Amino acid sequence: MTLSRTMRALGATTLAAGLFLTTAPVASADYVRDGQWPNQEFDLNKVWSVSKGDGVIVAVIDSGVDPSHPDLSGQLLPGYDPSGQGRDTHPTDSHGTAMAGLIAAHGHGNGDGAVGLAPGAKILPIYKSTAQDTDYVPEDIKWAVDHKAKVINLSLGSPIRNPKMADAVAYAAKNDVLVVVAAGNEGGPVASPADEPGVLTVGAVDKNNTIWSMSDYGPEVLLSAPGVRIVSTGPCNSNQYCIGDGTSDATAYVSGAAALIRAKFPNLTAGQVANRLVKSAYVPSSLQGAKLPDPHYGYGIIRPYEALTQDIPDGPAQGPLAKPVAAGDVGGGGQAPGASAPATVGPGSAGQPQTVGSSSHSKGTLVLAAAGVGIVLLVVVIAVIVAVSRRRKSAQGQFVQPPYGGQPYGAQQQYGTPPAWPQQAQPPYPNQPQPPYGNQAPPPGYPPQNNPYGQGGNQQR
């Protein structure tokens, strides 16, 4: 699994100068806080007057989260690293810390630092891979569910589908846990696990509510959220904050919004939480009158305050989420809300569900089997009669046995050299490292992203 975000260092000196040039008061607020434009769009004071996500556990399956960051102090619960090396709290890069910050950072000091959408929530940090850097995300999902997470943030993706992912998503659904997934940053169709039935897939928009050109798309996309020029926690070039683009950021914002709703409406199912987000979303003017969900925007752009306050019927338990399709036993003998029970898998089925027959099918199979046995017996009787007849004719000199090696039934038909079958390309090994979404070169003609904060400056805050 690769991480879908492009991050750059947030230079404190350059940013402060940029704000000064736009006549922002020098002492009005911390430069990082001012740089978090989505929070201003969300109007956090209004949002937090209704909910801060108190008591909700959000699992962040990523590159690990730094517990020493001042804006995340006290926000992390004991996490999990499948390799046993403690990388859940000793991150390999800044990506996971940034996602945790967008969800639940609380800032520090007197209005300094970054804040997340749901600062009352707790983060369950989970490292995404084993010691060999092999994909462990499905097992991580189940671990998060078993440790009381109510929302799981997956700001990652891969072109290779993990065959265990279906079971993991079904297990989360069975236990009423909402799985939020990044669409991806390739500018093409969504990859895995964004294409997994049962997850809430998220695209990215910029400050003008325009879809980001590199945001992946498809019928799986249900929502969009801010994902361009996003400031968050995480060390970049020894700085404590980064600025980045990607559907990773958008996904973290949706996870934070889901935490707000789960705190305000604890009796809603995961699907009903998704329903409130969908029904309250902002639909850009370009989509007015269009059929939704749009493959890029989904049902629209999240509006946390409206999701918390609008009069929205609960709706069915499944909500807008597709029914999970488990490849096998998801544990506990249960099933996803509103979904049919998963089919069992037989030996050698390569993880594909088998069709489960009804009793009438079974009776039909028995009848056919009995008929087959009768035909075989009839053939055997005829063969015995013919053999006896031939022996009698041979004794009377009327039957000539062909010489050994002959072909009494005519010459064997020759088909010539079999045609050469086309060689199929060998798919990459499932655990082969893939290039991260964020490191892809932009397509030709894509306008460069100007960084008003600059690239330099490593001043610590």
Backbone torsions as a table, in degrees:
resi	resn	phi	psi	omega
1	MET	NA	128.2	177.5
2	THR	-103.6	161.4	-174.4
3	LEU	-100.2	129.6	-169.6
4	SER	-98.3	74.1	176.3
5	ARG	-160.4	141.4	173.3
6	THR	-106.7	121.1	-175.4
7	MET	-121.6	149.3	176.1
8	ARG	-134.5	158.7	178.5
9	ALA	-66.6	140.8	176.7
10	LEU	-96.6	107.4	-176.3
11	GLY	-80.4	119.5	-174.9
12	ALA	-65.4	-45.0	-175.7
13	THR	-65.7	-47.2	-178.3
14	THR	-64.3	-40.7	179.9
15	LEU	-63.7	-45.4	179.9
16	ALA	-59.2	-40.5	178.6
17	ALA	-64.5	-40.2	-179.9
18	GLY	-62.7	-40.9	179.1
19	LEU	-67.8	-37.1	179.3
20	PHE	-63.6	-39.8	-178.9
21	LEU	-68.4	-22.7	177.1
22	THR	-94.6	17.4	174.5
23	THR	66.7	18.0	174.8
24	ALA	-68.4	136.3	179.3
25	PRO	-58.4	133.0	-174.5
26	VAL	-61.9	-38.5	-174.1
27	ALA	-103.1	10.5	-173.0
28	SER	-69.2	-41.8	-177.6
29	ALA	-161.6	162.2	179.3
30	ASP	-62.8	142.3	-176.4
31	TYR	-62.0	-32.7	178.8
32	VAL	-67.1	-46.4	179.9
33	ARG	-59.7	-42.6	178.4
34	ASP	-64.4	-30.2	-179.1
35	GLY	-76.1	-10.9	-179.1
36	GLN	-87.3	74.6	-175.4
37	TRP	-59.8	-34.6	179.5
38	PRO	-60.6	-35.3	-179.7
39	ASN	-65.0	-31.8	176.2
40	GLN	-71.5	-37.8	176.7
41	GLU	-65.1	-38.9	-179.5
42	PHE	-72.1	-21.0	-175.7
43	ASP	58.3	72.7	-171.4
44	LEU	-60.6	-32.0	-180.0
45	ASN	-61.2	-40.4	176.7
46	LYS	-67.2	-44.5	-179.2
47	VAL	-59.8	-47.8	-174.8
48	TRP	-72.5	-15.6	174.2
49	SER	-70.6	-15.3	179.0
50	VAL	-106.3	-44.9	-177.4
51	SER	-159.5	143.3	171.6
52	LYS	-117.4	6.6	-179.6
53	GLY	82.7	19.9	-175.4
54	ASP	-56.8	132.4	174.2
55	GLY	83.3	-4.3	-178.5
56	VAL	-92.6	133.7	178.6
57	ILE	-99.1	124.3	177.5
58	VAL	-112.9	118.4	176.9
59	ALA	-83.4	131.9	176.6
60	VAL	-114.2	100.7	178.7
61	ILE	-89.5	108.5	-167.1
62	ASP	-161.4	-146.2	-178.1
63	SER	-93.1	11.4	-177.2
64	GLY	100.8	158.8	-177.6
65	VAL	-127.5	133.8	-178.5
66	ASP	-82.4	110.4	-178.2
67	PRO	-74.7	-12.5	-177.9
68	SER	-85.6	-6.1	179.5
69	HIS	-65.1	131.4	-174.5
70	PRO	-62.0	-25.4	-179.0
71	ASP	-84.6	-4.9	-179.5
72	LEU	-120.5	8.4	-178.2
73	SER	-60.4	131.4	179.7
74	GLY	77.8	0.6	-176.7
75	GLN	-93.3	-13.1	-174.0
76	LEU	-99.1	137.0	171.1
77	LEU	-94.4	164.6	175.4
78	PRO	-58.3	126.4	-174.1
79	GLY	-104.6	-152.4	-171.6
80	TYR	-150.9	133.6	170.9
81	ASP	-128.5	113.6	-176.2
82	PRO	-61.4	-20.0	178.9
83	SER	-83.0	-13.3	-178.4
84	GLY	78.3	12.6	-177.5
85	GLN	-99.2	5.8	175.7
86	GLY	72.3	23.8	-177.1
87	ARG	-76.8	-5.7	173.7
88	ASP	-63.6	-31.5	177.2
89	THR	-121.0	9.6	171.7
90	HIS	-128.5	74.6	-167.7
91	PRO	-62.5	151.0	177.5
92	THR	-82.4	-21.0	174.2
93	ASP	-157.3	-176.4	-172.0
94	SER	-87.7	-2.9	-172.5
95	HIS	-60.2	-52.5	-177.9
96	GLY	-62.4	-37.6	178.3
97	THR	-64.5	-37.7	177.8
98	ALA	-64.8	-42.9	-179.9
99	MET	-64.9	-43.3	178.0
100	ALA	-60.2	-37.9	179.9
101	GLY	-66.2	-40.3	178.6
102	LEU	-66.0	-26.8	-180.0
103	ILE	-84.4	-48.0	-166.0
104	ALA	-141.2	16.3	177.0
105	ALA	-64.0	148.0	-178.9
106	HIS	-119.9	6.8	-177.7
107	GLY	71.2	-171.4	178.2
108	HIS	-156.8	163.6	178.9
109	GLY	63.3	-145.7	-177.8
110	ASN	-99.6	77.1	178.8
111	GLY	79.2	19.8	179.2
112	ASP	-94.7	162.3	172.4
113	GLY	79.8	-175.4	-175.9
114	ALA	-91.0	150.4	173.5
115	VAL	-126.5	147.5	176.7
116	GLY	-99.0	176.5	-177.1
117	LEU	-72.1	-29.8	-176.5
118	ALA	-131.1	73.1	-175.6
119	PRO	-67.8	-10.7	176.3
120	GLY	-84.5	-10.9	-179.9
121	ALA	-79.1	162.3	175.3
122	LYS	-112.1	145.2	-178.1
123	ILE	-100.8	130.6	173.8
124	LEU	-104.8	98.2	-174.9
125	PRO	-79.7	129.8	-178.5
126	ILE	-133.5	128.4	178.8
127	TYR	-79.6	140.3	-168.2
128	LYS	-78.8	-20.6	-169.8
129	SER	-131.4	171.9	174.5
130	THR	-85.4	-177.6	178.3
131	ALA	-63.1	-26.4	178.9
132	GLN	-89.0	9.9	-179.8
133	ASP	61.7	31.2	174.3
134	THR	-91.7	151.2	-174.9
135	ASP	-63.5	121.9	179.2
136	TYR	-124.6	16.4	-172.5
137	VAL	-60.0	-44.0	179.3
138	PRO	-57.8	-42.9	178.1
139	GLU	-67.1	-34.7	176.7
140	ASP	-63.0	-39.2	178.8
141	ILE	-61.2	-46.1	-179.3
142	LYS	-64.8	-37.1	178.2
143	TRP	-63.9	-42.5	179.7
144	ALA	-62.5	-43.0	178.7
145	VAL	-60.7	-45.3	-178.3
146	ASP	-67.3	-17.3	179.9
147	HIS	-110.5	32.1	164.0
148	LYS	74.7	17.2	172.9
149	ALA	-66.2	141.9	175.2
150	LYS	-108.1	-16.7	174.8
151	VAL	-136.0	138.3	177.3
152	ILE	-121.2	123.3	-179.6
153	ASN	-99.0	120.9	177.7
154	LEU	-119.9	85.9	176.3
155	SER	-90.1	61.4	-176.7
156	LEU	-156.3	170.4	-179.9
157	GLY	-171.7	168.4	-178.2
158	SER	-154.8	146.6	173.8
159	PRO	-73.4	-9.9	-178.2
160	ILE	-108.4	126.0	-178.6
161	ARG	-82.3	130.6	174.7
162	ASN	-80.5	122.4	-176.1
163	PRO	-64.2	-14.1	179.3
164	LYS	-89.3	-5.1	-173.0
165	MET	-66.3	-37.7	-178.0
166	ALA	-60.4	-44.4	178.4
167	ASP	-60.9	-41.4	-177.2
168	ALA	-65.6	-43.9	179.7
169	VAL	-65.6	-40.9	177.7
170	ALA	-64.1	-37.3	177.9
171	TYR	-64.0	-41.9	177.4
172	ALA	-63.1	-43.9	-179.6
173	ALA	-64.2	-41.0	179.5
174	LYS	-60.3	-31.6	-178.7
175	ASN	-100.2	15.7	173.5
176	ASP	61.9	45.3	177.5
177	VAL	-114.6	130.0	-179.5
178	LEU	-87.1	124.9	179.4
179	VAL	-104.8	116.9	-177.4
180	VAL	-108.7	128.4	-169.6
181	VAL	-130.0	140.8	175.7
182	ALA	-72.5	137.5	178.6
183	ALA	-66.4	-35.2	-178.2
184	GLY	117.5	162.1	-171.7
185	ASN	-119.9	39.3	-179.4
186	GLU	-104.2	-10.6	-175.7
187	GLY	74.5	17.1	-179.8
188	GLY	-128.7	-164.5	179.2
189	PRO	-61.5	149.7	-179.1
190	VAL	-63.0	151.4	179.4
191	ALA	-108.8	-157.3	-178.9
192	SER	-94.0	141.7	3.3
193	PRO	-93.8	16.1	-179.6
194	ALA	-64.3	-20.4	179.9
195	ASP	-94.7	8.7	-177.6
196	GLU	-81.9	124.7	177.5
197	PRO	-58.4	132.9	178.5
198	GLY	108.1	-13.7	179.7
199	VAL	-95.8	163.2	176.0
200	LEU	-103.3	105.0	-173.9
201	THR	-92.4	138.8	-169.2
202	VAL	-127.1	132.8	171.5
203	GLY	-101.8	173.0	-174.0
204	ALA	-117.1	141.7	174.9
205	VAL	-125.2	163.9	178.5
206	ASP	-98.6	-170.1	-174.9
207	LYS	-66.4	-20.7	179.6
208	ASN	-92.9	12.1	-177.9
209	ASN	63.1	27.4	176.8
210	THR	-101.1	136.3	-178.4
211	ILE	-61.0	135.6	177.1
212	TRP	-65.3	134.5	-172.8
213	SER	-62.7	-23.4	-178.6
214	MET	-98.4	5.5	179.5
215	SER	-73.5	125.4	178.9
216	ASP	-66.5	159.0	-170.7
217	TYR	-141.4	169.7	178.3
218	GLY	151.0	173.9	-179.9
219	PRO	-65.8	-12.9	179.9
220	GLU	-75.6	-21.2	-176.9
221	VAL	-70.1	124.1	-179.4
222	LEU	-108.3	-28.0	-177.8
223	LEU	-145.4	163.2	171.1
224	SER	-133.2	160.6	-175.9
225	ALA	-157.5	166.7	-179.5
226	PRO	-56.9	133.0	-179.3
227	GLY	-150.3	16.0	-178.1
228	VAL	-124.6	128.5	-179.4
229	ARG	56.8	55.9	-176.5
230	ILE	-98.6	126.9	178.2
231	VAL	-95.5	132.2	178.5
232	SER	-155.6	179.4	179.2
233	THR	-70.5	160.5	177.1
234	GLY	126.3	130.9	-178.1
235	PRO	-70.5	124.2	172.7
236	CYS	-125.5	115.4	-179.3
237	ASN	52.9	45.7	177.6
238	SER	74.0	-0.4	173.0
239	ASN	-84.7	159.9	-178.5
240	GLN	-92.5	-0.2	-178.7
241	TYR	-137.7	152.2	179.6
242	CYS	-130.0	159.4	170.3
243	ILE	-124.0	135.2	-174.8
244	GLY	-154.1	169.5	176.5
245	ASP	-120.3	148.2	172.6
246	GLY	151.4	158.7	175.0
247	THR	-70.6	-14.0	172.3
248	SER	-56.7	-49.3	-178.1
249	ASP	-63.0	-43.5	178.8
250	ALA	-59.7	-40.0	179.3
251	THR	-63.9	-42.5	179.2
252	ALA	-62.2	-39.2	178.0
253	TYR	-64.4	-39.4	178.3
254	VAL	-66.9	-38.8	176.4
255	SER	-62.0	-40.7	177.1
256	GLY	-63.9	-41.6	178.4
257	ALA	-64.2	-38.8	177.4
258	ALA	-63.3	-37.5	177.6
259	ALA	-63.9	-39.8	177.4
260	LEU	-58.8	-44.6	-177.4
261	ILE	-69.5	-40.3	-178.5
262	ARG	-65.3	-30.9	176.3
263	ALA	-73.2	-39.7	-177.9
264	LYS	-75.2	-38.0	-177.1
265	PHE	-124.7	74.0	-172.7
266	PRO	-66.0	-15.7	-177.9
267	ASN	-91.6	-4.0	177.8
268	LEU	-74.9	145.6	173.6
269	THR	-76.5	169.6	177.2
270	ALA	-58.3	-41.4	178.7
271	GLY	-65.6	-35.6	178.6
272	GLN	-72.3	-30.2	172.3
273	VAL	-63.6	-47.2	177.0
274	ALA	-59.6	-36.0	179.7
275	ASN	-62.6	-42.6	178.9
276	ARG	-64.6	-38.8	178.8
277	LEU	-65.6	-40.5	-178.2
278	VAL	-70.5	-46.6	-175.6
279	LYS	-69.2	-22.9	-179.2
280	SER	-99.4	0.7	-174.9
281	ALA	-67.1	150.5	176.4
282	TYR	-84.3	127.5	179.1
283	VAL	-100.8	114.7	-179.9
284	PRO	-57.7	154.5	-178.1
285	SER	-59.3	-29.3	-179.9
286	SER	-66.2	-17.5	-178.7
287	LEU	-104.6	1.6	-178.5
288	GLN	-61.2	126.4	-179.1
289	GLY	85.5	-7.0	-179.3
290	ALA	-83.1	159.2	177.0
291	LYS	-76.3	130.3	179.6
292	LEU	-110.8	150.1	6.2
293	PRO	-77.4	140.3	173.8
294	ASP	-75.0	142.5	-177.3
295	PRO	-64.8	-17.2	179.0
296	HIS	-102.8	-48.8	-176.5
297	TYR	-89.4	-17.2	-169.9
298	GLY	70.0	-133.3	177.0
299	TYR	-87.6	-1.5	178.3
300	GLY	134.4	-169.1	-174.8
301	ILE	-99.9	135.4	-174.3
302	ILE	-62.2	144.3	173.0
303	ARG	-132.2	93.0	-172.7
304	PRO	-56.6	-42.5	-177.3
305	TYR	-64.4	-44.6	178.3
306	GLU	-64.4	-36.9	178.0
307	ALA	-63.1	-29.7	-179.6
308	LEU	-84.9	-25.6	-168.1
309	THR	-116.9	-19.5	-178.2
310	GLN	-70.5	152.7	177.6
311	ASP	-81.7	95.1	-175.6
312	ILE	-120.7	119.7	176.7
313	PRO	-57.8	146.7	-178.0
314	ASP	-60.0	-42.5	-178.7
315	GLY	76.1	-176.3	-179.3
316	PRO	-66.3	158.3	-176.7
317	ALA	-59.8	-34.9	-176.9
318	GLN	-74.2	-25.6	-178.6
319	GLY	59.3	-146.6	-179.5
320	PRO	-82.7	-1.0	-176.6
321	LEU	-75.3	139.5	174.9
322	ALA	-68.1	151.4	178.8
323	LYS	-69.3	129.0	177.8
324	PRO	-61.8	146.9	177.8
325	VAL	-117.9	97.5	-177.6
326	ALA	-78.2	143.2	177.4
327	ALA	-86.7	-11.1	-177.9
328	GLY	-167.3	-159.7	-179.3
329	ASP	-67.2	125.5	-179.9
330	VAL	-94.6	6.1	175.7
331	GLY	88.6	140.7	173.6
332	GLY	81.2	-6.6	176.7
333	GLY	72.6	8.9	-178.5
334	GLY	-95.5	-167.7	178.4
335	GLN	-152.8	165.0	-178.4
336	ALA	-68.1	149.1	178.4
337	PRO	-57.0	126.1	177.5
338	GLY	76.7	0.8	-177.5
339	ALA	-104.9	153.3	176.4
340	SER	-79.3	158.0	-175.7
341	ALA	-64.7	142.8	-179.6
342	PRO	-66.9	147.2	178.1
343	ALA	-77.2	150.2	176.9
344	THR	-79.2	158.6	-176.0
345	VAL	-117.1	131.0	-179.8
346	GLY	-90.5	168.2	179.9
347	PRO	-59.5	138.8	176.1
348	GLY	75.1	13.4	-177.1
349	SER	-87.2	-0.9	177.0
350	ALA	55.1	35.0	174.5
351	GLY	80.7	4.3	179.2
352	GLN	-92.4	134.5	-178.7
353	PRO	-67.6	142.0	176.5
354	GLN	-92.7	156.3	176.4
355	THR	-77.3	128.9	-179.6
356	VAL	-94.5	117.8	-175.0
357	GLY	-80.5	159.1	176.9
358	SER	-92.1	176.1	-178.3
359	SER	-66.8	-34.0	178.7
360	SER	-65.9	-35.8	176.1
361	HIS	-64.0	-39.7	-178.7
362	SER	-64.4	-40.5	178.4
363	LYS	-63.7	-41.5	178.7
364	GLY	-61.8	-38.2	179.2
365	THR	-63.6	-40.2	179.6
366	LEU	-64.5	-40.3	179.3
367	VAL	-62.2	-45.0	179.9
368	LEU	-63.1	-39.1	-179.8
369	ALA	-64.1	-41.8	179.5
370	ALA	-63.7	-41.7	177.8
371	ALA	-62.0	-39.1	179.1
372	GLY	-62.8	-41.0	178.9
373	VAL	-62.8	-41.0	179.3
374	GLY	-62.2	-40.4	178.8
375	ILE	-64.1	-41.8	179.5
376	VAL	-61.5	-43.9	179.9
377	LEU	-62.4	-39.7	179.2
378	LEU	-63.2	-42.2	178.6
379	VAL	-62.5	-40.8	180.0
380	VAL	-62.8	-43.2	179.9
381	VAL	-61.8	-44.3	179.0
382	ILE	-62.5	-40.8	179.8
383	ALA	-62.2	-40.5	179.0
384	VAL	-63.9	-43.8	-180.0
385	ILE	-61.3	-44.0	179.8
386	VAL	-63.4	-41.4	-179.4
387	ALA	-62.8	-43.0	179.5
388	VAL	-63.0	-41.6	179.8
389	SER	-62.6	-40.4	-179.3
390	ARG	-66.0	-39.0	-179.8
391	ARG	-63.8	-38.3	179.1
392	ARG	-65.7	-43.8	179.1
393	LYS	-64.6	-36.4	179.3
394	SER	-64.2	-38.4	180.0
395	ALA	-66.2	-26.8	-179.6
396	GLN	-92.2	3.7	179.1
397	GLY	75.6	17.8	-178.3
398	GLN	-100.0	-1.3	-177.9
399	PHE	-124.5	126.8	-178.8
400	VAL	-106.5	117.1	178.1
401	GLN	-76.4	126.7	178.7
402	PRO	-63.9	150.9	179.7
403	PRO	-63.4	154.2	177.6
404	TYR	-59.4	140.1	179.3
405	GLY	90.8	-11.9	178.6
406	GLY	-78.3	171.8	-180.0
407	GLN	-122.9	87.9	-174.5
408	PRO	-62.7	-16.1	-177.2
409	TYR	-99.9	19.2	-179.9
410	GLY	95.3	163.0	-178.7
411	ALA	-65.7	142.6	179.5
412	GLN	-66.2	133.0	-179.1
413	GLN	-70.0	134.0	-179.1
414	GLN	-98.1	130.2	-179.3
415	TYR	-102.5	-5.0	-177.7
416	GLY	76.1	-170.9	-178.4
417	THR	-71.8	127.5	179.3
418	PRO	-59.2	144.8	178.9
419	PRO	-65.0	148.4	179.3
420	ALA	-75.7	126.1	178.6
421	TRP	-78.5	142.5	178.5
422	PRO	-64.8	139.3	179.9
423	GLN	-80.6	128.2	177.9
424	GLN	-91.3	139.4	-179.6
425	ALA	-65.9	136.3	178.6
426	GLN	-72.5	123.2	178.9
427	PRO	-64.5	150.6	-179.7
428	PRO	-62.4	149.7	178.6
429	TYR	-61.3	135.8	-173.1
430	PRO	-53.9	-29.5	-175.6
431	ASN	-97.6	7.7	-179.4
432	GLN	-67.7	128.6	-179.1
433	PRO	-58.7	137.9	179.4
434	GLN	-111.2	152.3	178.7
435	PRO	-64.2	134.8	-178.7
436	PRO	-63.9	146.3	180.0
437	TYR	-53.2	-43.9	-171.1
438	GLY	-68.4	-13.6	-176.2
439	ASN	-98.5	9.8	179.5
440	GLN	-77.6	139.6	177.1
441	ALA	-68.7	141.0	179.2
442	PRO	-66.1	152.8	-178.7
443	PRO	-65.6	158.5	178.5
444	PRO	-57.3	136.8	178.8
445	GLY	86.3	-7.2	180.0
446	TYR	-71.9	124.9	-176.2
447	PRO	-65.9	138.2	178.8
448	PRO	-64.4	147.6	178.4
449	GLN	-88.1	108.7	178.1
450	ASN	-72.8	136.0	-178.2
451	ASN	-105.8	100.5	-179.0
452	PRO	-65.5	-15.4	-179.2
453	TYR	-87.3	-12.8	179.2
454	GLY	81.1	167.0	179.8
455	GLN	-98.5	-19.0	-173.9
456	GLY	-94.0	-178.2	176.6
457	GLY	88.2	112.5	180.0
458	ASN	-119.2	26.1	-178.4
459	GLN	-63.2	131.0	179.3
460	GLN	-83.6	147.4	173.7
461	ARG	-109.4	NA	NA
